[in-house]
Amino acid sequence: MLRGSKVGLRARHDDDIPILRTELYDDVVNGSRAESGPWRPITPGSQDPRLVVDDKNQGSVPFSVVELEGGTLVGTATLWGIDTHNRSAHIGLGLRPSCRGKGYGTDVVAVLCHYGFVVRGLQRLQIETLSDNAAMLRSAERNGFVREGVLRSSAWVLGEFMDEVLLGLLARDWKQDPKV
Ligand SMILES: CC(C)(COP(=O)(O)OP(=O)(O)OC[C@H]1O[C@@H](n2cnc3c(N)ncnc32)[C@H](O)[C@@H]1OP(=O)(O)O)[C@@H](O)C(=O)NCCC(=O)NCCS
């Protein structure tokens, strides 16, 4: 398990799947804001690739996030779009509603940076998020990500086009949190 100061990132367990499906993916608003495609229901027990991990997919590393104290499931975190030639990847995360606003998101980004830069030897990490997602923007910026651009009207979300913000962090600019 990868450890931050508040959360750990571990492999996906079967028991995590119904909780994540109910609290993150069955929620039409959360699902529509988090996915680049249209929301659609997931049949219980189906092999939905957003939840069921394909260990053979080298381009994506999905984690379940847990509280270090007690091990309660907090959400998901993913290093995706891993490009071994350009040594870059994207990061994404989603926390259960009851676990938001407690500093966990900032800690998850710190742990994903450690995984990307130290474990995987990448040189660039990137985040795309809706421009009104203050908590995601702040979690990224607290870890040193800088805003590199705005993708105007790039996301169709529940009846309107929204801007996305592109944030990037280079290994040479990353200041590792001593607690991670
Ligand atoms: C986005 C998300 C991962 C952030 O994680 P979090 O644990 O809620 O964020 P934190 O508690 O670490 O807060 C980070 C910062 O944002 C601020 N913040 C938290 N919630 C906020 C809100 N609703 N509005 C404005 N600021 C907020 C915090 O005060 C903190 O700022 P600080 O460092 O100056 O104190 C989480 O809220 C989430 O899962 N949201 C739904 C899914 C999602 O949007 N995923 C990202 C898709 S790109």
The ligand as an SDF file (V2000), in Angstrom:
LIG
                    3D

 48 50  0  0  0  0  0  0  0  0999 V2000
  -12.3750   16.9930   -5.8120 C   0  0  0  0  0  0  0  0  0  0  0  0
  -12.0740   16.1290   -4.5860 C   0  0  0  0  0  0  0  0  0  0  0  0
  -11.2400   14.9210   -5.0030 C   0  0  0  0  0  0  0  0  0  0  0  0
  -11.2590   17.0070   -3.5910 C   0  0  0  0  0  0  0  0  0  0  0  0
  -11.0050   16.2650   -2.4360 O   0  0  0  0  0  0  0  0  0  0  0  0
  -11.3980   16.8350   -0.9970 P   0  0  0  0  0  0  0  0  0  0  0  0
  -10.9210   15.8580    0.0100 O   0  0  0  0  0  0  0  0  0  0  0  0
  -12.8270   17.1780   -0.9790 O   0  0  0  0  0  0  0  0  0  0  0  0
  -10.5150   18.1620   -0.9180 O   0  0  0  0  0  0  0  0  0  0  0  0
   -9.6860   18.6900    0.3470 P   0  0  0  0  0  0  0  0  0  0  0  0
  -10.4760   18.4870    1.5870 O   0  0  0  0  0  0  0  0  0  0  0  0
   -8.3160   18.1080    0.2760 O   0  0  0  0  0  0  0  0  0  0  0  0
   -9.6560   20.2530    0.0600 O   0  0  0  0  0  0  0  0  0  0  0  0
   -8.7480   20.8350   -0.8280 C   0  0  0  0  0  0  0  0  0  0  0  0
   -8.9210   22.3450   -0.7680 C   0  0  0  0  0  0  0  0  0  0  0  0
  -10.1460   22.6900   -1.3940 O   0  0  0  0  0  0  0  0  0  0  0  0
  -10.9710   23.4000   -0.4820 C   0  0  0  0  0  0  0  0  0  0  0  0
  -12.3290   22.8900   -0.6760 N   0  0  0  0  0  0  0  0  0  0  0  0
  -12.7950   21.6810   -0.3190 C   0  0  0  0  0  0  0  0  0  0  0  0
  -14.0870   21.5750   -0.7030 N   0  0  0  0  0  0  0  0  0  0  0  0
  -14.4140   22.7560   -1.2870 C   0  0  0  0  0  0  0  0  0  0  0  0
  -15.5940   23.2430   -1.8850 C   0  0  0  0  0  0  0  0  0  0  0  0
  -16.6940   22.4950   -1.9620 N   0  0  0  0  0  0  0  0  0  0  0  0
  -15.5580   24.4940   -2.3920 N   0  0  0  0  0  0  0  0  0  0  0  0
  -14.4480   25.2590   -2.3350 C   0  0  0  0  0  0  0  0  0  0  0  0
  -13.2760   24.8260   -1.7990 N   0  0  0  0  0  0  0  0  0  0  0  0
  -13.2760   23.5960   -1.2720 C   0  0  0  0  0  0  0  0  0  0  0  0
  -10.4530   23.0590    0.8850 C   0  0  0  0  0  0  0  0  0  0  0  0
  -10.7320   24.0870    1.8260 O   0  0  0  0  0  0  0  0  0  0  0  0
   -8.9820   22.9290    0.6330 C   0  0  0  0  0  0  0  0  0  0  0  0
   -8.3870   24.1960    0.5430 O   0  0  0  0  0  0  0  0  0  0  0  0
   -7.1630   24.5990    1.5100 P   0  0  0  0  0  0  0  0  0  0  0  0
   -6.0520   23.6610    1.1160 O   0  0  0  0  0  0  0  0  0  0  0  0
   -6.8830   25.9990    1.1750 O   0  0  0  0  0  0  0  0  0  0  0  0
   -7.6330   24.3550    2.9030 O   0  0  0  0  0  0  0  0  0  0  0  0
  -13.3860   15.6560   -3.8900 C   0  0  0  0  0  0  0  0  0  0  0  0
  -14.0930   16.7670   -3.4050 O   0  0  0  0  0  0  0  0  0  0  0  0
  -14.2730   14.8110   -4.8060 C   0  0  0  0  0  0  0  0  0  0  0  0
  -14.0920   13.6150   -4.8820 O   0  0  0  0  0  0  0  0  0  0  0  0
  -15.2400   15.4670   -5.5060 N   0  0  0  0  0  0  0  0  0  0  0  0
  -16.1380   14.7710   -6.3970 C   0  0  0  0  0  0  0  0  0  0  0  0
  -15.4270   14.0890   -7.5700 C   0  0  0  0  0  0  0  0  0  0  0  0
  -14.5210   15.0270   -8.3160 C   0  0  0  0  0  0  0  0  0  0  0  0
  -14.8170   16.1850   -8.5330 O   0  0  0  0  0  0  0  0  0  0  0  0
  -13.3710   14.5030   -8.7320 N   0  0  0  0  0  0  0  0  0  0  0  0
  -12.3820   15.2290   -9.5060 C   0  0  0  0  0  0  0  0  0  0  0  0
  -12.6760   15.0990  -10.9660 C   0  0  0  0  0  0  0  0  0  0  0  0
  -11.3800   15.8380  -11.9280 S   0  0  0  0  0  0  0  0  0  0  0  0
  1  2  1  0
  2  3  1  0
  2  4  1  0
  2 36  1  0
  4  5  1  0
  5  6  1  0
  6  7  2  0
  6  8  1  0
  6  9  1  0
  9 10  1  0
 10 11  2  0
 10 12  1  0
 10 13  1  0
 13 14  1  0
 14 15  1  0
 15 16  1  0
 15 30  1  0
 16 17  1  0
 17 18  1  0
 17 28  1  0
 18 19  1  0
 18 27  1  0
 19 20  2  0
 20 21  1  0
 21 22  1  0
 21 27  2  0
 22 23  1  0
 22 24  2  0
 24 25  1  0
 25 26  2  0
 26 27  1  0
 28 29  1  0
 28 30  1  0
 30 31  1  0
 31 32  1  0
 32 33  2  0
 32 34  1  0
 32 35  1  0
 36 37  1  0
 36 38  1  0
 38 39  2  0
 38 40  1  0
 40 41  1  0
 41 42  1  0
 42 43  1  0
 43 44  2  0
 43 45  1  0
 45 46  1  0
 46 47  1  0
 47 48  1  0
M  END
$$$$
